[in-house]
Amino acid sequence: MNTTIGKLILAAGVWVAASPVFAAEIVVIVNPKNPATRMFSEQAGQFFLGKSALFTPVEHADGPLRNEFYKKVLDKDSTQVKAIWSKLVFTGKGTAPKELTSSAEVKKAVAADVTAIGYIEKSAVDDTVKVILTVQ
């Protein structure tokens, strides 16, 4: 075997082995005072793609939770979503969501704003937010 190809295969194997697998259940949350009680994935996805301004999305910083949410709810990867928001911002049709570094920060931001929508691990839910979708 060509040693260059062998090194690339080995490097790819190490990268895959080092890639985190997200195993926690993800939920979409809103402020408890928000009248929304349920939402389908397609509906939630609209807010995180800038297709609706009914809710203000609060985003996670890049990482396994965000990647899993994008894959399951938006059927997109991080690069595709960034491209969508870049276009919306450039054309003046939207403002990219605020990015926070943890589920605790997302939960706090959603709890403080009746128009906010976010996603966190189900295990982080408490009575400061309301679950409107469990991501499958």
ChimeraX attribute file (.defattr): number of C-alpha atoms within 10 A of each C-alpha:
attribute: neighborCount
match mode: 1-to-1
recipient: residues
	/A:1	5
	/A:2	6
	/A:3	8
	/A:4	9
	/A:5	10
	/A:6	11
	/A:7	11
	/A:8	11
	/A:9	12
	/A:10	12
	/A:11	12
	/A:12	12
	/A:13	12
	/A:14	11
	/A:15	11
	/A:16	11
	/A:17	10
	/A:18	9
	/A:19	10
	/A:20	11
	/A:21	11
	/A:22	14
	/A:23	10
	/A:24	12
	/A:25	15
	/A:26	22
	/A:27	21
	/A:28	24
	/A:29	29
	/A:30	30
	/A:31	25
	/A:32	18
	/A:33	13
	/A:34	15
	/A:35	9
	/A:36	13
	/A:37	12
	/A:38	15
	/A:39	14
	/A:40	13
	/A:41	17
	/A:42	11
	/A:43	15
	/A:44	23
	/A:45	20
	/A:46	17
	/A:47	20
	/A:48	25
	/A:49	20
	/A:50	22
	/A:51	13
	/A:52	15
	/A:53	12
	/A:54	12
	/A:55	19
	/A:56	22
	/A:57	27
	/A:58	23
	/A:59	22
	/A:60	23
	/A:61	15
	/A:62	12
	/A:63	12
	/A:64	15
	/A:65	23
	/A:66	19
	/A:67	18
	/A:68	22
	/A:69	25
	/A:70	19
	/A:71	13
	/A:72	16
	/A:73	18
	/A:74	21
	/A:75	13
	/A:76	14
	/A:77	15
	/A:78	17
	/A:79	9
	/A:80	14
	/A:81	16
	/A:82	13
	/A:83	11
	/A:84	15
	/A:85	19
	/A:86	15
	/A:87	12
	/A:88	17
	/A:89	14
	/A:90	10
	/A:91	9
	/A:92	9
	/A:93	12
	/A:94	17
	/A:95	13
	/A:96	19
	/A:97	17
	/A:98	13
	/A:99	14
	/A:100	16
	/A:101	12
	/A:102	15
	/A:103	21
	/A:104	14
	/A:105	16
	/A:106	24
	/A:107	27
	/A:108	14
	/A:109	20
	/A:110	25
	/A:111	22
	/A:112	15
	/A:113	16
	/A:114	17
	/A:115	16
	/A:116	21
	/A:117	29
	/A:118	27
	/A:119	28
	/A:120	25
	/A:121	19
	/A:122	17
	/A:123	11
	/A:124	12
	/A:125	18
	/A:126	10
	/A:127	9
	/A:128	15
	/A:129	24
	/A:130	23
	/A:131	23
	/A:132	20
	/A:133	19
	/A:134	17
	/A:135	17
	/A:136	10
